[in-house]
Amino acid sequence: MIDSNYIKIYTGELIIVQRIISELEKLDIIPVLKDQTDSGLLPIFGTSNTIFKQVYVHKDEIEKATPIIESITTELKD
């Protein structure tokens, strides 16, 4: 998303991304998701079943979204 009005705010596992989306939607922020997996490039051996997603928000909403991300990621570290 080069030269985009959207900014990446989080990359991680689907379950956490779903929680982030839920919290952002409570603030009337509709995030854009990007799937980090590309099955065509993964080798058959040593693959992970973990699906990573990237969460983007419009640059005008970054100030409202940042505290949500910080809260959830801090909670996960504890």
Distance bins in CASP14 RR format, pairs under 12 A and 6 or more apart:
PFRMAT RR
TARGET T0000
AUTHOR 0000-0000-0000
RMODE 2
METHOD distances of the structure
MODEL  1
1 7 0 0 0 0 1 0 0 0 0 0 0
1 8 1 0 0 1 0 0 0 0 0 0 0
1 32 0 0 0 0 1 0 0 0 0 0 0
1 33 0 0 0 0 0 1 0 0 0 0 0
1 34 1 0 0 1 0 0 0 0 0 0 0
1 54 0 0 0 0 1 0 0 0 0 0 0
1 55 0 0 0 0 0 1 0 0 0 0 0
1 56 1 0 0 1 0 0 0 0 0 0 0
1 57 0 0 0 0 0 1 0 0 0 0 0
1 58 0 0 0 0 0 1 0 0 0 0 0
1 59 0 0 0 0 0 1 0 0 0 0 0
2 8 0 0 0 0 0 1 0 0 0 0 0
3 59 0 0 0 0 0 1 0 0 0 0 0
4 32 0 0 0 0 1 0 0 0 0 0 0
4 34 0 0 0 0 0 1 0 0 0 0 0
4 56 1 0 0 1 0 0 0 0 0 0 0
4 57 0 0 0 0 0 1 0 0 0 0 0
4 58 0 0 0 0 1 0 0 0 0 0 0
4 59 0 0 0 0 1 0 0 0 0 0 0
5 32 0 0 0 0 0 1 0 0 0 0 0
5 56 0 0 0 0 1 0 0 0 0 0 0
5 57 0 0 0 0 1 0 0 0 0 0 0
5 58 1 0 1 0 0 0 0 0 0 0 0
5 59 1 0 1 0 0 0 0 0 0 0 0
5 60 1 0 0 1 0 0 0 0 0 0 0
5 61 0 0 0 0 0 1 0 0 0 0 0
5 62 0 0 0 0 0 1 0 0 0 0 0
6 29 0 0 0 0 0 1 0 0 0 0 0
6 30 0 0 0 0 0 1 0 0 0 0 0
6 31 0 0 0 0 1 0 0 0 0 0 0
6 32 1 0 1 0 0 0 0 0 0 0 0
6 33 0 0 0 0 0 1 0 0 0 0 0
6 34 0 0 0 0 1 0 0 0 0 0 0
6 54 0 0 0 0 0 1 0 0 0 0 0
6 55 0 0 0 0 1 0 0 0 0 0 0
6 56 1 0 1 0 0 0 0 0 0 0 0
6 57 1 0 0 1 0 0 0 0 0 0 0
6 58 1 0 1 0 0 0 0 0 0 0 0
6 59 1 0 0 1 0 0 0 0 0 0 0
6 60 0 0 0 0 0 1 0 0 0 0 0
6 61 0 0 0 0 1 0 0 0 0 0 0
6 62 0 0 0 0 1 0 0 0 0 0 0
6 65 0 0 0 0 0 1 0 0 0 0 0
7 29 0 0 0 0 0 1 0 0 0 0 0
7 31 0 0 0 0 0 1 0 0 0 0 0
7 32 0 0 0 0 0 1 0 0 0 0 0
7 54 0 0 0 0 0 1 0 0 0 0 0
7 55 0 0 0 0 1 0 0 0 0 0 0
7 56 1 0 0 1 0 0 0 0 0 0 0
7 57 1 0 0 1 0 0 0 0 0 0 0
7 58 1 0 0 1 0 0 0 0 0 0 0
7 59 1 0 1 0 0 0 0 0 0 0 0
7 60 0 0 0 0 1 0 0 0 0 0 0
7 61 0 0 0 0 1 0 0 0 0 0 0
7 62 1 0 1 0 0 0 0 0 0 0 0
7 63 0 0 0 0 0 1 0 0 0 0 0
7 65 0 0 0 0 1 0 0 0 0 0 0
7 66 0 0 0 0 1 0 0 0 0 0 0
7 69 0 0 0 0 0 1 0 0 0 0 0
8 17 0 0 0 0 0 1 0 0 0 0 0
8 31 0 0 0 0 0 1 0 0 0 0 0
8 32 0 0 0 0 1 0 0 0 0 0 0
8 33 0 0 0 0 0 1 0 0 0 0 0
8 34 0 0 0 0 1 0 0 0 0 0 0
8 36 0 0 0 0 0 1 0 0 0 0 0
8 53 0 0 0 0 0 1 0 0 0 0 0
8 54 1 0 1 0 0 0 0 0 0 0 0
8 55 1 0 0 1 0 0 0 0 0 0 0
8 56 1 0 1 0 0 0 0 0 0 0 0
8 57 0 0 0 0 1 0 0 0 0 0 0
8 58 0 0 0 0 0 1 0 0 0 0 0
8 59 0 0 0 0 0 1 0 0 0 0 0
8 62 0 0 0 0 0 1 0 0 0 0 0
8 65 0 0 0 0 0 1 0 0 0 0 0
8 69 0 0 0 0 0 1 0 0 0 0 0
9 17 0 0 0 0 0 1 0 0 0 0 0
9 20 0 0 0 0 1 0 0 0 0 0 0
9 21 0 0 0 0 0 1 0 0 0 0 0
9 23 0 0 0 0 0 1 0 0 0 0 0
9 24 0 0 0 0 1 0 0 0 0 0 0
9 29 0 0 0 0 1 0 0 0 0 0 0
9 31 1 0 0 1 0 0 0 0 0 0 0
9 32 0 0 0 0 0 1 0 0 0 0 0
9 33 0 0 0 0 0 1 0 0 0 0 0
9 34 0 0 0 0 0 1 0 0 0 0 0
9 53 0 0 0 0 0 1 0 0 0 0 0
9 54 0 0 0 0 1 0 0 0 0 0 0
9 55 1 0 1 0 0 0 0 0 0 0 0
9 56 1 0 0 1 0 0 0 0 0 0 0
9 57 1 0 1 0 0 0 0 0 0 0 0
9 58 0 0 0 0 0 1 0 0 0 0 0
9 59 0 0 0 0 0 1 0 0 0 0 0
9 61 0 0 0 0 1 0 0 0 0 0 0
9 62 1 0 0 1 0 0 0 0 0 0 0
9 63 0 0 0 0 0 1 0 0 0 0 0
9 64 0 0 0 0 0 1 0 0 0 0 0
9 65 1 0 1 0 0 0 0 0 0 0 0
9 66 1 0 0 1 0 0 0 0 0 0 0
9 67 0 0 0 0 0 1 0 0 0 0 0
9 68 0 0 0 0 1 0 0 0 0 0 0
9 69 1 0 1 0 0 0 0 0 0 0 0
9 70 0 0 0 0 1 0 0 0 0 0 0
9 72 0 0 0 0 0 1 0 0 0 0 0
9 73 0 0 0 0 0 1 0 0 0 0 0
10 16 1 0 0 1 0 0 0 0 0 0 0
10 17 1 0 0 1 0 0 0 0 0 0 0
10 18 0 0 0 0 0 1 0 0 0 0 0
10 19 0 0 0 0 0 1 0 0 0 0 0
10 20 1 0 1 0 0 0 0 0 0 0 0
10 21 0 0 0 0 1 0 0 0 0 0 0
10 23 0 0 0 0 0 1 0 0 0 0 0
10 24 0 0 0 0 1 0 0 0 0 0 0
10 31 0 0 0 0 1 0 0 0 0 0 0
10 32 0 0 0 0 0 1 0 0 0 0 0
10 33 0 0 0 0 0 1 0 0 0 0 0
10 34 0 0 0 0 0 1 0 0 0 0 0
10 36 0 0 0 0 0 1 0 0 0 0 0
10 52 0 0 0 0 0 1 0 0 0 0 0
10 53 0 0 0 0 1 0 0 0 0 0 0
10 54 1 0 0 1 0 0 0 0 0 0 0
10 55 1 0 1 0 0 0 0 0 0 0 0
10 56 0 0 0 0 1 0 0 0 0 0 0
10 57 0 0 0 0 1 0 0 0 0 0 0
10 62 0 0 0 0 0 1 0 0 0 0 0
10 65 0 0 0 0 1 0 0 0 0 0 0
10 66 0 0 0 0 0 1 0 0 0 0 0
10 68 0 0 0 0 1 0 0 0 0 0 0
10 69 1 0 1 0 0 0 0 0 0 0 0
10 70 0 0 0 0 0 1 0 0 0 0 0
10 71 0 0 0 0 0 1 0 0 0 0 0
10 72 0 0 0 0 1 0 0 0 0 0 0
10 73 1 0 0 1 0 0 0 0 0 0 0
10 76 0 0 0 0 0 1 0 0 0 0 0
11 17 0 0 0 0 1 0 0 0 0 0 0
11 20 0 0 0 0 0 1 0 0 0 0 0
11 33 0 0 0 0 0 1 0 0 0 0 0
11 34 0 0 0 0 1 0 0 0 0 0 0
11 35 0 0 0 0 0 1 0 0 0 0 0
11 36 1 0 0 1 0 0 0 0 0 0 0
11 37 0 0 0 0 0 1 0 0 0 0 0
11 50 0 0 0 0 0 1 0 0 0 0 0
11 51 0 0 0 0 0 1 0 0 0 0 0
11 52 1 0 0 1 0 0 0 0 0 0 0
11 53 1 0 0 1 0 0 0 0 0 0 0
11 54 1 0 1 0 0 0 0 0 0 0 0
11 55 1 0 0 1 0 0 0 0 0 0 0
11 56 0 0 0 0 0 1 0 0 0 0 0
11 69 0 0 0 0 0 1 0 0 0 0 0
11 73 0 0 0 0 0 1 0 0 0 0 0
12 18 0 0 0 0 0 1 0 0 0 0 0
12 19 0 0 0 0 0 1 0 0 0 0 0
12 20 0 0 0 0 1 0 0 0 0 0 0
12 33 0 0 0 0 0 1 0 0 0 0 0
12 34 0 0 0 0 0 1 0 0 0 0 0
12 35 0 0 0 0 0 1 0 0 0 0 0
12 36 1 0 0 1 0 0 0 0 0 0 0
12 37 0 0 0 0 0 1 0 0 0 0 0
12 50 0 0 0 0 1 0 0 0 0 0 0
12 51 0 0 0 0 1 0 0 0 0 0 0
12 52 1 0 1 0 0 0 0 0 0 0 0
12 53 1 0 0 1 0 0 0 0 0 0 0
12 54 1 0 0 1 0 0 0 0 0 0 0
12 55 0 0 0 0 1 0 0 0 0 0 0
12 69 0 0 0 0 0 1 0 0 0 0 0
12 72 0 0 0 0 0 1 0 0 0 0 0
12 73 0 0 0 0 1 0 0 0 0 0 0
12 76 0 0 0 0 0 1 0 0 0 0 0
13 19 0 0 0 0 0 1 0 0 0 0 0
13 20 0 0 0 0 0 1 0 0 0 0 0
13 36 0 0 0 0 0 1 0 0 0 0 0
13 37 0 0 0 0 0 1 0 0 0 0 0
13 48 0 0 0 0 0 1 0 0 0 0 0
13 49 0 0 0 0 0 1 0 0 0 0 0
13 50 1 0 1 0 0 0 0 0 0 0 0
13 51 1 0 0 1 0 0 0 0 0 0 0
13 52 1 0 0 1 0 0 0 0 0 0 0
13 53 1 0 0 1 0 0 0 0 0 0 0
13 54 0 0 0 0 0 1 0 0 0 0 0
13 55 0 0 0 0 0 1 0 0 0 0 0
13 72 0 0 0 0 0 1 0 0 0 0 0
13 73 0 0 0 0 0 1 0 0 0 0 0
13 76 0 0 0 0 0 1 0 0 0 0 0
14 20 0 0 0 0 0 1 0 0 0 0 0
14 21 0 0 0 0 0 1 0 0 0 0 0
14 33 0 0 0 0 1 0 0 0 0 0 0
14 35 0 0 0 0 1 0 0 0 0 0 0
14 36 0 0 0 0 0 1 0 0 0 0 0
14 37 0 0 0 0 0 1 0 0 0 0 0
14 49 0 0 0 0 0 1 0 0 0 0 0
14 50 0 0 0 0 1 0 0 0 0 0 0
14 51 1 0 1 0 0 0 0 0 0 0 0
14 52 1 0 0 1 0 0 0 0 0 0 0
14 53 1 0 1 0 0 0 0 0 0 0 0
14 54 0 0 0 0 0 1 0 0 0 0 0
14 55 0 0 0 0 0 1 0 0 0 0 0
15 21 0 0 0 0 0 1 0 0 0 0 0
15 22 0 0 0 0 0 1 0 0 0 0 0
15 50 0 0 0 0 1 0 0 0 0 0 0
15 51 0 0 0 0 1 0 0 0 0 0 0
15 52 0 0 0 0 0 1 0 0 0 0 0
15 53 0 0 0 0 0 1 0 0 0 0 0
15 72 0 0 0 0 0 1 0 0 0 0 0
15 76 0 0 0 0 0 1 0 0 0 0 0
16 22 0 0 0 0 0 1 0 0 0 0 0
16 23 0 0 0 0 0 1 0 0 0 0 0
16 50 0 0 0 0 0 1 0 0 0 0 0
16 51 0 0 0 0 0 1 0 0 0 0 0
16 52 0 0 0 0 0 1 0 0 0 0 0
16 53 0 0 0 0 1 0 0 0 0 0 0
16 54 0 0 0 0 0 1 0 0 0 0 0
16 55 0 0 0 0 1 0 0 0 0 0 0
16 68 0 0 0 0 0 1 0 0 0 0 0
16 69 0 0 0 0 0 1 0 0 0 0 0
16 72 1 0 0 1 0 0 0 0 0 0 0
16 73 0 0 0 0 1 0 0 0 0 0 0
16 75 0 0 0 0 0 1 0 0 0 0 0
16 76 1 0 0 1 0 0 0 0 0 0 0
17 23 0 0 0 0 0 1 0 0 0 0 0
17 24 0 0 0 0 0 1 0 0 0 0 0
17 31 0 0 0 0 1 0 0 0 0 0 0
17 32 0 0 0 0 0 1 0 0 0 0 0
17 33 1 0 0 1 0 0 0 0 0 0 0
17 34 0 0 0 0 0 1 0 0 0 0 0
17 35 0 0 0 0 0 1 0 0 0 0 0
17 36 0 0 0 0 0 1 0 0 0 0 0
17 50 0 0 0 0 0 1 0 0 0 0 0
17 51 0 0 0 0 1 0 0 0 0 0 0
17 52 0 0 0 0 1 0 0 0 0 0 0
17 53 1 0 1 0 0 0 0 0 0 0 0
17 54 0 0 0 0 1 0 0 0 0 0 0
17 55 1 0 1 0 0 0 0 0 0 0 0
17 56 0 0 0 0 0 1 0 0 0 0 0
17 69 0 0 0 0 0 1 0 0 0 0 0
17 72 0 0 0 0 1 0 0 0 0 0 0
17 73 0 0 0 0 0 1 0 0 0 0 0
18 24 0 0 0 0 0 1 0 0 0 0 0
18 25 0 0 0 0 0 1 0 0 0 0 0
18 31 0 0 0 0 0 1 0 0 0 0 0
18 33 0 0 0 0 1 0 0 0 0 0 0
18 51 0 0 0 0 0 1 0 0 0 0 0
18 53 0 0 0 0 1 0 0 0 0 0 0
18 55 0 0 0 0 0 1 0 0 0 0 0
18 72 0 0 0 0 0 1 0 0 0 0 0
19 25 0 0 0 0 0 1 0 0 0 0 0
19 26 0 0 0 0 0 1 0 0 0 0 0
19 31 0 0 0 0 0 1 0 0 0 0 0
19 53 0 0 0 0 0 1 0 0 0 0 0
19 55 0 0 0 0 0 1 0 0 0 0 0
19 68 0 0 0 0 1 0 0 0 0 0 0
19 69 0 0 0 0 0 1 0 0 0 0 0
19 71 0 0 0 0 0 1 0 0 0 0 0
19 72 1 0 0 1 0 0 0 0 0 0 0
19 73 0 0 0 0 0 1 0 0 0 0 0
19 75 0 0 0 0 1 0 0 0 0 0 0
19 76 0 0 0 0 1 0 0 0 0 0 0
20 26 0 0 0 0 0 1 0 0 0 0 0
20 27 0 0 0 0 0 1 0 0 0 0 0
20 29 0 0 0 0 1 0 0 0 0 0 0
20 31 1 0 0 1 0 0 0 0 0 0 0
20 33 0 0 0 0 1 0 0 0 0 0 0
20 53 0 0 0 0 1 0 0 0 0 0 0
20 54 0 0 0 0 0 1 0 0 0 0 0
20 55 1 0 1 0 0 0 0 0 0 0 0
20 56 0 0 0 0 0 1 0 0 0 0 0
20 57 0 0 0 0 1 0 0 0 0 0 0
20 65 0 0 0 0 1 0 0 0 0 0 0
20 66 0 0 0 0 0 1 0 0 0 0 0
20 67 0 0 0 0 0 1 0 0 0 0 0
20 68 1 0 0 1 0 0 0 0 0 0 0
20 69 1 0 0 1 0 0 0 0 0 0 0
20 70 0 0 0 0 0 1 0 0 0 0 0
20 71 0 0 0 0 1 0 0 0 0 0 0
20 72 1 0 1 0 0 0 0 0 0 0 0
20 73 0 0 0 0 1 0 0 0 0 0 0
20 75 0 0 0 0 0 1 0 0 0 0 0
20 76 0 0 0 0 0 1 0 0 0 0 0
21 27 0 0 0 0 0 1 0 0 0 0 0
21 29 0 0 0 0 1 0 0 0 0 0 0
21 30 0 0 0 0 1 0 0 0 0 0 0
21 31 1 0 1 0 0 0 0 0 0 0 0
21 32 0 0 0 0 0 1 0 0 0 0 0
21 33 1 0 0 1 0 0 0 0 0 0 0
21 53 0 0 0 0 1 0 0 0 0 0 0
21 55 1 0 0 1 0 0 0 0 0 0 0
21 56 0 0 0 0 0 1 0 0 0 0 0
21 57 0 0 0 0 0 1 0 0 0 0 0
21 65 0 0 0 0 0 1 0 0 0 0 0
21 68 0 0 0 0 1 0 0 0 0 0 0
21 69 0 0 0 0 0 1 0 0 0 0 0
21 72 0 0 0 0 0 1 0 0 0 0 0
22 29 0 0 0 0 0 1 0 0 0 0 0
22 30 0 0 0 0 0 1 0 0 0 0 0
22 31 0 0 0 0 0 1 0 0 0 0 0
22 55 0 0 0 0 0 1 0 0 0 0 0
22 68 0 0 0 0 1 0 0 0 0 0 0
22 72 0 0 0 0 0 1 0 0 0 0 0
23 29 0 0 0 0 1 0 0 0 0 0 0
23 31 0 0 0 0 0 1 0 0 0 0 0
23 55 0 0 0 0 0 1 0 0 0 0 0
23 57 0 0 0 0 0 1 0 0 0 0 0
23 64 0 0 0 0 0 1 0 0 0 0 0
23 65 0 0 0 0 1 0 0 0 0 0 0
23 66 0 0 0 0 0 1 0 0 0 0 0
23 67 0 0 0 0 1 0 0 0 0 0 0
23 68 1 0 1 0 0 0 0 0 0 0 0
23 69 0 0 0 0 1 0 0 0 0 0 0
23 70 0 0 0 0 0 1 0 0 0 0 0
23 71 1 0 0 1 0 0 0 0 0 0 0
23 72 1 0 0 1 0 0 0 0 0 0 0
23 73 0 0 0 0 0 1 0 0 0 0 0
23 75 0 0 0 0 0 1 0 0 0 0 0
24 30 1 0 0 1 0 0 0 0 0 0 0
24 31 1 0 1 0 0 0 0 0 0 0 0
24 32 0 0 0 0 0 1 0 0 0 0 0
24 33 0 0 0 0 0 1 0 0 0 0 0
24 55 1 0 0 1 0 0 0 0 0 0 0
24 56 0 0 0 0 0 1 0 0 0 0 0
24 57 1 0 0 1 0 0 0 0 0 0 0
24 58 0 0 0 0 0 1 0 0 0 0 0
24 61 0 0 0 0 1 0 0 0 0 0 0
24 62 0 0 0 0 0 1 0 0 0 0 0
24 64 0 0 0 0 1 0 0 0 0 0 0
24 65 1 0 1 0 0 0 0 0 0 0 0
24 66 0 0 0 0 0 1 0 0 0 0 0
24 67 0 0 0 0 0 1 0 0 0 0 0
24 68 1 0 1 0 0 0 0 0 0 0 0
24 69 0 0 0 0 1 0 0 0 0 0 0
24 71 0 0 0 0 0 1 0 0 0 0 0
24 72 0 0 0 0 0 1 0 0 0 0 0
25 31 0 0 0 0 1 0 0 0 0 0 0
25 55 0 0 0 0 0 1 0 0 0 0 0
25 57 0 0 0 0 0 1 0 0 0 0 0
25 61 0 0 0 0 0 1 0 0 0 0 0
25 64 0 0 0 0 0 1 0 0 0 0 0
25 65 0 0 0 0 0 1 0 0 0 0 0
25 68 0 0 0 0 0 1 0 0 0 0 0
26 64 0 0 0 0 0 1 0 0 0 0 0
26 65 0 0 0 0 0 1 0 0 0 0 0
26 68 0 0 0 0 1 0 0 0 0 0 0
27 57 0 0 0 0 0 1 0 0 0 0 0
27 61 0 0 0 0 1 0 0 0 0 0 0
27 62 0 0 0 0 0 1 0 0 0 0 0
27 63 0 0 0 0 0 1 0 0 0 0 0
27 64 1 0 1 0 0 0 0 0 0 0 0
27 65 1 0 0 1 0 0 0 0 0 0 0
27 66 0 0 0 0 0 1 0 0 0 0 0
27 67 0 0 0 0 1 0 0 0 0 0 0
27 68 1 0 0 1 0 0 0 0 0 0 0
27 69 0 0 0 0 0 1 0 0 0 0 0
28 57 0 0 0 0 0 1 0 0 0 0 0
28 58 0 0 0 0 0 1 0 0 0 0 0
28 61 0 0 0 0 1 0 0 0 0 0 0
28 64 0 0 0 0 1 0 0 0 0 0 0
28 65 0 0 0 0 0 1 0 0 0 0 0
29 55 0 0 0 0 0 1 0 0 0 0 0
29 56 0 0 0 0 0 1 0 0 0 0 0
29 57 1 0 1 0 0 0 0 0 0 0 0
29 58 1 0 0 1 0 0 0 0 0 0 0
29 59 0 0 0 0 0 1 0 0 0 0 0
29 60 0 0 0 0 1 0 0 0 0 0 0
29 61 1 0 1 0 0 0 0 0 0 0 0
29 62 0 0 0 0 1 0 0 0 0 0 0
29 63 0 0 0 0 0 1 0 0 0 0 0
29 64 1 0 0 1 0 0 0 0 0 0 0
29 65 1 0 1 0 0 0 0 0 0 0 0
29 66 0 0 0 0 0 1 0 0 0 0 0
29 67 0 0 0 0 0 1 0 0 0 0 0
29 68 0 0 0 0 1 0 0 0 0 0 0
29 69 0 0 0 0 0 1 0 0 0 0 0
30 55 0 0 0 0 0 1 0 0 0 0 0
30 56 0 0 0 0 0 1 0 0 0 0 0
30 57 0 0 0 0 1 0 0 0 0 0 0
30 58 0 0 0 0 1 0 0 0 0 0 0
30 61 0 0 0 0 1 0 0 0 0 0 0
30 64 0 0 0 0 0 1 0 0 0 0 0
30 65 0 0 0 0 0 1 0 0 0 0 0
31 53 0 0 0 0 1 0 0 0 0 0 0
31 54 0 0 0 0 1 0 0 0 0 0 0
31 55 1 0 1 0 0 0 0 0 0 0 0
31 56 1 0 0 1 0 0 0 0 0 0 0
31 57 1 0 1 0 0 0 0 0 0 0 0
31 58 0 0 0 0 1 0 0 0 0 0 0
31 61 0 0 0 0 1 0 0 0 0 0 0
31 62 0 0 0 0 0 1 0 0 0 0 0
31 64 0 0 0 0 0 1 0 0 0 0 0
31 65 1 0 0 1 0 0 0 0 0 0 0
31 68 0 0 0 0 0 1 0 0 0 0 0
31 69 0 0 0 0 0 1 0 0 0 0 0
32 53 0 0 0 0 0 1 0 0 0 0 0
32 54 0 0 0 0 1 0 0 0 0 0 0
32 55 1 0 0 1 0 0 0 0 0 0 0
32 56 1 0 1 0 0 0 0 0 0 0 0
32 57 1 0 0 1 0 0 0 0 0 0 0
32 58 0 0 0 0 1 0 0 0 0 0 0
32 59 0 0 0 0 0 1 0 0 0 0 0
32 61 0 0 0 0 0 1 0 0 0 0 0
32 65 0 0 0 0 0 1 0 0 0 0 0
33 51 0 0 0 0 0 1 0 0 0 0 0
33 52 0 0 0 0 0 1 0 0 0 0 0
33 53 1 0 1 0 0 0 0 0 0 0 0
33 54 1 0 0 1 0 0 0 0 0 0 0
33 55 1 0 0 1 0 0 0 0 0 0 0
33 56 1 0 0 1 0 0 0 0 0 0 0
33 57 0 0 0 0 0 1 0 0 0 0 0
34 51 0 0 0 0 0 1 0 0 0 0 0
34 52 0 0 0 0 1 0 0 0 0 0 0
34 53 1 0 0 1 0 0 0 0 0 0 0
34 54 1 0 1 0 0 0 0 0 0 0 0
34 55 0 0 0 0 1 0 0 0 0 0 0
34 56 1 0 0 1 0 0 0 0 0 0 0
35 51 1 0 0 1 0 0 0 0 0 0 0
35 52 1 0 0 1 0 0 0 0 0 0 0
35 53 1 0 0 1 0 0 0 0 0 0 0
35 54 1 0 0 1 0 0 0 0 0 0 0
35 55 0 0 0 0 0 1 0 0 0 0 0
36 42 0 0 0 0 0 1 0 0 0 0 0
36 48 0 0 0 0 0 1 0 0 0 0 0
36 50 0 0 0 0 1 0 0 0 0 0 0
36 51 1 0 0 1 0 0 0 0 0 0 0
36 52 1 1 0 0 0 0 0 0 0 0 0
36 53 1 0 0 1 0 0 0 0 0 0 0
36 54 1 0 1 0 0 0 0 0 0 0 0
36 55 0 0 0 0 0 1 0 0 0 0 0
37 47 0 0 0 0 1 0 0 0 0 0 0
37 48 0 0 0 0 1 0 0 0 0 0 0
37 49 0 0 0 0 0 1 0 0 0 0 0
37 50 0 0 0 0 1 0 0 0 0 0 0
37 51 1 0 1 0 0 0 0 0 0 0 0
37 52 1 0 0 1 0 0 0 0 0 0 0
37 53 0 0 0 0 1 0 0 0 0 0 0
37 54 0 0 0 0 0 1 0 0 0 0 0
38 47 0 0 0 0 0 1 0 0 0 0 0
38 51 0 0 0 0 0 1 0 0 0 0 0
38 52 0 0 0 0 0 1 0 0 0 0 0
39 47 0 0 0 0 1 0 0 0 0 0 0
39 48 0 0 0 0 0 1 0 0 0 0 0
39 49 0 0 0 0 0 1 0 0 0 0 0
39 51 0 0 0 0 0 1 0 0 0 0 0
40 47 0 0 0 0 0 1 0 0 0 0 0
41 47 0 0 0 0 0 1 0 0 0 0 0
42 48 0 0 0 0 1 0 0 0 0 0 0
42 49 0 0 0 0 0 1 0 0 0 0 0
42 50 0 0 0 0 0 1 0 0 0 0 0
42 51 0 0 0 0 0 1 0 0 0 0 0
55 61 0 0 0 0 0 1 0 0 0 0 0
55 62 0 0 0 0 0 1 0 0 0 0 0
55 65 0 0 0 0 1 0 0 0 0 0 0
55 66 0 0 0 0 0 1 0 0 0 0 0
55 68 0 0 0 0 0 1 0 0 0 0 0
55 69 0 0 0 0 1 0 0 0 0 0 0
55 72 0 0 0 0 0 1 0 0 0 0 0
55 73 0 0 0 0 0 1 0 0 0 0 0
56 62 0 0 0 0 1 0 0 0 0 0 0
56 65 0 0 0 0 1 0 0 0 0 0 0
56 69 0 0 0 0 0 1 0 0 0 0 0
57 63 0 0 0 0 1 0 0 0 0 0 0
57 64 0 0 0 0 1 0 0 0 0 0 0
57 65 1 0 1 0 0 0 0 0 0 0 0
57 66 0 0 0 0 1 0 0 0 0 0 0
57 68 0 0 0 0 1 0 0 0 0 0 0
57 69 0 0 0 0 1 0 0 0 0 0 0
58 64 0 0 0 0 0 1 0 0 0 0 0
58 65 0 0 0 0 1 0 0 0 0 0 0
59 65 0 0 0 0 0 1 0 0 0 0 0
59 66 0 0 0 0 0 1 0 0 0 0 0
61 67 0 0 0 0 0 1 0 0 0 0 0
61 68 0 0 0 0 0 1 0 0 0 0 0
61 69 0 0 0 0 0 1 0 0 0 0 0
62 68 0 0 0 0 0 1 0 0 0 0 0
62 69 0 0 0 0 1 0 0 0 0 0 0
63 69 0 0 0 0 0 1 0 0 0 0 0
63 70 0 0 0 0 0 1 0 0 0 0 0
65 71 0 0 0 0 0 1 0 0 0 0 0
65 72 0 0 0 0 0 1 0 0 0 0 0
66 72 0 0 0 0 0 1 0 0 0 0 0
66 73 0 0 0 0 0 1 0 0 0 0 0
67 73 0 0 0 0 0 1 0 0 0 0 0
67 74 0 0 0 0 0 1 0 0 0 0 0
68 74 0 0 0 0 0 1 0 0 0 0 0
68 75 0 0 0 0 0 1 0 0 0 0 0
69 75 0 0 0 0 0 1 0 0 0 0 0
69 76 0 0 0 0 0 1 0 0 0 0 0
70 76 0 0 0 0 0 1 0 0 0 0 0
70 77 0 0 0 0 0 1 0 0 0 0 0
71 77 0 0 0 0 0 1 0 0 0 0 0
71 78 0 0 0 0 0 1 0 0 0 0 0
72 78 0 0 0 0 0 1 0 0 0 0 0
END
